[in-house]
Amino acid sequence: MILYPAIDLLGGKVVRLRQGDYDDSTVYGDDPVAVALSFVQQGAVWVHMVDLDAARTGDPVNRGVIASVARALSGSASLQVGGGVRGISDAQTLADCGVSRVVMGSAAVADSSLVQAVSLVVDVAVGLDHRNGVVATHGWTESSGRTVEEMLQLFPDAAAFVITDISRDGMLTGSDVEGLRKAVESTSIPVVASGGIGTLDHVRALLQVPGLNGVIVGKALYENKFSVADALGVLQ
């Protein structure tokens, strides 16, 4: 299983939001490149980044930072980036920055054909953020009215699915193991778990989901609950 240590960018700084609330953020540093390199030095082969500014406003103010991180990781780890990827031009710009895979959420849910088009430019992970199994969009403010299981059938060109249980995001209470098991059984495309990891036992619990491709971990690393090296030790 792949560990995806996460970096959330807001105004060029490394932050974490609590349950996606921009008014409830904690700043953990102002050097995303150094943070990313520290993850890779501990053994990470992927880094997951979210451009929170682009997600909220569409304004790509962090593109320079993302490019710097991609350059720093080149040859040693791959970079996955989400937040504000609304179409082919956004994906092309990120690919040109050196990003290996983009994450599309609301735009993909609104128009599944976009994923096929964008996948011709760069690999696409589809982000399915849900409350009680129903996918939410637009910064988690709107319901799509469709379940995760339904959505998993709509994107044959996706390189992966990133599934986030909104109620657990940033709460350090563990993943929705049963929901993830159902998701993995519903698709042959790799599934990555996101949200809720707070302890190494939470990481171990995901090993009970046969076929789960990976797990994104953010806040627990910044709160020093465990390190990237600790988590990789559990997963390996």
N, C-alpha and C positions, 0 to 999 in steps of 0.2 A: 504494500500500500504506500502511495506517495504522500509525503508531508508537504503541504503548501503553506509555509509561514507567510503571514499577511502584513501588508503595509497599506494603510489608508492615508491618502493624501488630501489635505485641506490647506489651501494657501501655501503649498510647498512644504508643509510640516507633516510629521508623522503623528496621526491622531487615532483615536477610537471613538465611535459614537455608541451610545447606549440605546439599543433597539432602534437604530437608524435615526435618532433624534439629533439634528444639527445643533440644537440648543443645549444638548447634554453630551459635550465632547470633552475628551481629555487629551492634552498634548503630551506626546512621549519623546519628542525630539525634533530637531530641525535639519537633520542630515540623512535623508532617505537612502542615499548611496551607501553610507557607512552601515546603516541598519541592514540593508540587503546583503552587503558583503559579509557582515557578521553571521547572517543566517547560512550563507554558502560555506563559509569557513568551518561551520559546525557540521556540514555534510548535506545541506539541502540542495536538491537538484532542480527545484522549481521555486519561484517566488511569485506570490499572488498580490497584485496591487489593485486598489480601487481609487479612481479619481473622483473624489466626492464633489469637487467643484463642477466638473463636467456633468456628473450625474444630476446635480441640482439645477444648473443653469445652461448646460451645453457649452459653457465657455472653457476652452481647452487651456487654461492658465498653467496647468502642470505638465504640459507636453515636454518642455525642456528637461524637467526633472526626470520624467519617465525615460527619455532618451539617454540621459546620463546614467540611470540605473541599468538600462539595457546594455550600454557600452561596458559598464563595469562588470557585468555578469557574463558578457560574451565569451563563449568557449568553456564556461564552467557551470552555468545553470541557465534554465529557460525562464522567461518572464511572461506571466499571464496578466492581462490588464482588463478591468471592467470599469464601468462608470461613463455614461454619456456616449456609448458606442451606438449610434443611431442609424448608421448606414454605411455604404461602401467607402465614402470619402474618409470618415472617421477611422475605419478599419485600415484603409490604405496608409493613412498618416502614421498610425501606430505601428504597422508593419515596417514602414520606412524607418521608424525609430529603433527597430530591432526587436519588437515584441513578437513572441512566438505564437501566442494565442490570445484572442480577445474574448471577453465575456459580454454577451448581449442579453439583456433582460426584457424590459418593457417593449422595446422595438421589435424583438423577436416574437413576443407573445401577441403583439398587435398584428404582425405580418410574418407568418412563418416562412414565406418565400424569400425574405431578406437573408435568412441564414444560408440558404443555398447560394445566393449571389455573393455574399461576403466570404463564404468558404472558398471561393475561387481565388481570393486575395490572400487570406490568412486563415488558419484554423480557428474555429468558433466553438466556444463553450456556451451553451444556453443556460442562463441563470433563472432558476425557478424558485422564487421566494414565496413561501406560503404561510397562511394561518389555518391551522386545523385541516391541512390538505388542500385548501383552495388557494390557487396562485394569485398573488397580489402584484400590482404594477405601480408605476409612477411614484417611486420612493415609498412604496408600501401603503399609499394613501387610497388606492382603488382596488376593488376586487375584479378579477377577470371573469369570475363565475365558472371557472373550469378547474378541474382537479389536477394534481400533479400527474396522476396516472394517465389522464387524457392527454396532457401536454407532452408526455414522453413519447407519444406515437407520432407527433407532428413534425419532427425534425430529423429526418434520416441522414442529413448531411452534417449534423453536429459532431464535433470531435469529442465532446463530453457534455455532461449536465452538472451544473453546480446547484445543489439543492440546499436552501436555507430555510430553517424553521424560524420565522420572525420572532416568535415568543421567546425563543432561547438565545437570540443573538446578543452577545455582550453580557449575558447573564451568568456564564460559567457554571451552568447547571447540568451540562451533559447534552448529548445529541438525542434526537428522536430515532432510536435504533430500529424500532419496528417499522416506522415509516420508511426509513432508508432501505430496510430489507425488502419491503414491497416494491420500492422504486427500482432497485437493482434487478429484481425478478421480472420487472415489466419491460425492460429494454436490454438490448445487447450493447448499447453505447455506454462507455465508462461513466460512472456516477461518482461525483466528489461531494462529500459532506461538508457543510459550512454552518457555523453558529453553535455556540453553547459549550465548547470544550473548555473545561476549567482545571482538570486534573489528569494525571497520567492514567488513572483508572478509566476516565472517559475515553481516552485514546484506546485503551485495551478493549473497551466494550465494542468499539467499532470493528475489531478483529473478529467479532462474532457475526459480522455481516458478510457472508461469502460473496466474493466478487466485487466488493466495494473498491473503487480505484484509488481514492485518496481522501484526505481530510485537510481542510483549511483551518489554521489556528492563528489567532491574533492576540486578543486581550490577555490570555493566559501567559503568553510569552512576555508581554510588557509589564504585567503585574508580578513577574518572577515566580509564577506557580511552578513552572518547569522550563527547561531550555529546549532549543531545537535538537541538540544532541541527545537529551533525555528522551524526547518523543521518538526520534529515529531509533534509539535503542529498543524501545518498546515495539515499534513497527517491524524491526528487522529480527 
